[in-house]
Amino acid sequence: MIKLNGLIKDNLLYEGLIHSVSPAEFDDMIKRWVISNDKFDVLLKNEKIQLNFKDNLNVKELNNLLQFINKLGWFVSAYLVYDIDMKWKSFDRESFILTNINKKLYSFQVESKFDVEFNKYEFDYLYHTTPSINDEKISKIGLVPKSRSKISYHPERIYFVKNEQDLDAISNQFHKLDSSVKEFSYYKVNIKQSIKNNSGIRLFNDPNFTDGIYTLSNIDKRFIEFIKKELL
């Protein structure tokens, strides 16, 4: 019963969080859409998505496509049509319909509207840095989300990076927020086991930090391994 209550509480953390589906999930869902097989191919390009068209869209198809993309938490940011200059142009629906709907359509560039949720099962380990003053607390209760509202308002969160070598870079970013903090501790987190212990954990891309990942969930101390301390 205690674990069940914990899972319910953890899932409630994410109820008000607006997010975009991952590029992989976008790819899967858009390919299942009724007109996609006949109209375009999907190309994943890092944090952006490109739809390469085999045939033009009529106005009804365009509106349906834009609505579907919006439901996934993404938007069309630019388009490429056959034209004199052949350059990417900023997308505006009304302008596109008025001047470009009948031109040969090559591509849409699609970008996320919100923080993108990762497929959490693709990670075995993630890495965390924190001011060393927090070491004793972590050894007792694990990692607990903290707010960094100097960047922007958002729910309290725990930050990770994918690789140990990236910890220096993210520590420097945190140091810029508070230059009085000079000693950081590095940790390795067994995120795979953490998720087995708490299936409610979710992972998101953070646009404020290069290669940053965050969660709103607590991480149990059993799955955290101290690596070293670093002075800046």
C-alpha positions in Angstrom: 0.0 0.0 0.0 2.9 2.4 0.8 4.5 1.8 -2.6 1.2 2.3 -4.4 0.6 5.6 -2.6 4.1 6.6 -3.6 3.4 5.9 -7.2 0.1 7.8 -7.2 1.8 10.8 -5.6 4.7 10.6 -8.1 2.4 10.6 -11.1 0.5 13.5 -9.8 3.7 15.6 -9.9 3.5 15.5 -13.7 -0.2 16.2 -14.2 0.2 19.9 -14.8 3.4 19.7 -16.8 2.9 20.6 -20.4 5.4 18.7 -22.6 6.1 17.5 -26.2 6.2 13.9 -27.1 9.7 12.6 -27.9 10.9 12.7 -31.6 10.7 8.9 -31.6 7.1 8.9 -30.4 6.3 11.7 -32.9 7.8 9.6 -35.7 5.7 6.5 -34.6 2.5 8.4 -34.2 2.7 10.5 -37.4 3.5 7.3 -39.4 0.3 5.8 -38.1 -1.7 8.8 -39.2 -4.0 8.1 -42.2 -2.5 10.4 -44.8 1.2 10.2 -43.9 2.1 7.1 -45.9 0.9 8.7 -49.2 2.1 12.3 -48.5 5.5 12.5 -46.7 8.5 10.8 -45.1 9.7 11.6 -41.6 13.4 12.5 -40.9 14.6 13.0 -37.4 17.3 15.6 -37.1 18.5 15.9 -33.5 15.9 18.0 -31.7 14.1 18.9 -34.9 11.9 16.9 -37.3 11.7 17.2 -41.1 8.7 16.1 -43.1 9.7 15.5 -46.7 6.7 15.6 -49.0 6.0 13.2 -51.9 2.9 15.1 -52.9 1.2 18.5 -52.1 -1.4 19.0 -49.4 -4.7 20.6 -50.0 -6.1 23.1 -47.4 -8.1 20.4 -45.5 -5.1 18.1 -45.3 -2.9 20.9 -44.2 -5.2 22.0 -41.4 -5.6 18.4 -40.3 -1.8 17.9 -40.3 -1.2 21.1 -38.3 -3.8 20.1 -35.8 -2.3 16.6 -35.3 1.2 18.0 -34.9 -0.1 20.5 -32.4 -1.6 17.7 -30.3 1.8 16.1 -30.1 3.2 19.3 -28.7 5.1 20.3 -31.8 4.7 23.0 -34.5 5.8 23.7 -38.1 8.5 26.4 -37.9 9.6 26.6 -41.5 8.9 25.3 -45.0 10.6 24.8 -48.3 8.7 25.0 -51.6 9.8 25.2 -55.2 10.6 28.9 -55.8 13.1 31.3 -57.3 15.4 31.5 -54.3 14.7 27.9 -52.9 15.2 28.9 -49.3 13.6 27.9 -46.0 10.9 30.4 -45.0 9.2 31.0 -41.6 5.9 29.2 -41.6 2.6 31.1 -41.1 -0.5 29.1 -42.0 -2.6 32.0 -43.5 0.3 33.2 -45.6 1.3 29.7 -46.7 -2.3 29.0 -47.9 -2.5 32.4 -49.6 0.8 32.3 -51.6 2.2 28.8 -51.5 -0.5 26.1 -51.3 -0.2 25.4 -55.0 3.6 25.4 -55.3 5.5 22.2 -55.1 6.0 21.5 -51.4 9.3 19.9 -50.5 9.5 20.0 -46.7 8.2 21.2 -43.3 10.6 21.7 -40.4 8.9 20.8 -37.1 10.1 21.9 -33.7 8.9 21.1 -30.1 6.7 23.6 -28.3 7.6 22.4 -24.8 10.2 20.3 -23.0 10.5 16.9 -24.8 9.9 13.7 -22.8 12.6 11.1 -23.3 12.0 7.4 -23.5 13.2 6.6 -20.0 13.9 3.0 -20.8 16.8 3.9 -23.1 19.0 4.9 -20.2 20.9 2.6 -17.9 22.9 5.4 -16.0 22.7 9.1 -15.8 25.0 11.5 -14.0 24.3 14.3 -11.5 26.3 17.2 -10.0 25.5 19.2 -6.9 27.2 21.5 -4.5 29.2 19.3 -2.1 27.3 20.8 0.9 24.5 18.5 -0.1 26.5 15.3 0.2 25.3 14.3 3.7 21.7 14.9 2.8 22.0 12.8 -0.3 23.6 9.9 1.7 20.6 9.9 4.0 17.6 10.6 1.7 18.8 10.4 -1.9 18.2 13.1 -4.5 15.2 15.4 -4.0 14.1 17.9 -6.6 15.3 21.5 -6.1 14.1 24.7 -7.8 16.5 26.8 -9.9 14.0 29.6 -10.6 16.8 32.1 -11.4 16.6 30.6 -14.9 12.8 30.5 -15.3 9.8 29.5 -13.3 9.2 25.7 -13.3 8.4 22.9 -10.8 11.3 21.7 -8.6 13.5 19.2 -10.4 16.7 17.1 -10.4 19.1 17.6 -13.3 21.2 14.9 -15.0 23.5 14.6 -18.0 24.0 11.5 -20.2 27.8 11.2 -19.8 30.2 11.7 -16.9 32.4 13.9 -19.0 29.6 16.4 -19.3 29.4 17.0 -15.5 32.1 19.7 -15.7 30.1 21.7 -18.2 26.8 21.6 -16.2 28.7 22.4 -13.0 30.1 25.5 -14.6 26.5 26.5 -15.7 25.3 26.1 -12.1 28.4 28.0 -10.8 27.4 31.0 -13.0 24.1 31.1 -11.2 25.8 31.3 -7.8 29.5 32.1 -8.0 29.9 31.5 -4.2 29.5 27.7 -4.8 32.9 26.4 -5.8 32.9 22.7 -4.8 30.7 20.2 -6.5 30.2 16.5 -6.0 29.6 14.1 -8.9 27.3 11.2 -8.8 26.4 8.2 -11.0 22.7 7.2 -10.9 21.4 3.8 -11.8 18.3 5.2 -13.5 17.3 1.7 -14.8 17.0 0.3 -11.3 15.4 3.6 -10.1 12.6 3.2 -12.7 12.2 -0.5 -11.7 11.7 0.7 -8.2 9.4 3.6 -9.2 7.7 3.3 -12.6 6.3 6.9 -12.2 9.7 8.5 -12.9 9.7 10.5 -16.1 12.7 12.2 -17.9 12.6 15.4 -19.9 15.0 17.5 -22.0 15.8 20.8 -20.4 16.3 23.6 -23.0 18.1 25.8 -20.4 21.0 23.4 -20.1 23.0 21.9 -23.0 22.4 18.2 -23.0 20.4 18.6 -19.7 17.8 16.1 -18.5 15.5 16.5 -15.6 13.0 14.6 -13.5 10.5 15.8 -10.9 10.8 12.5 -9.0 12.9 11.6 -5.9 15.8 9.2 -6.5 16.3 6.7 -3.8 19.8 6.7 -2.2 20.2 3.0 -3.0 20.7 3.9 -6.7 23.2 6.7 -6.3 27.0 6.2 -6.4 29.4 9.0 -5.4 32.2 9.5 -8.0 34.3 12.5 -6.9 34.5 16.1 -5.8 35.5 18.9 -8.2 36.7 22.5 -7.3 35.9 25.3 -9.8 
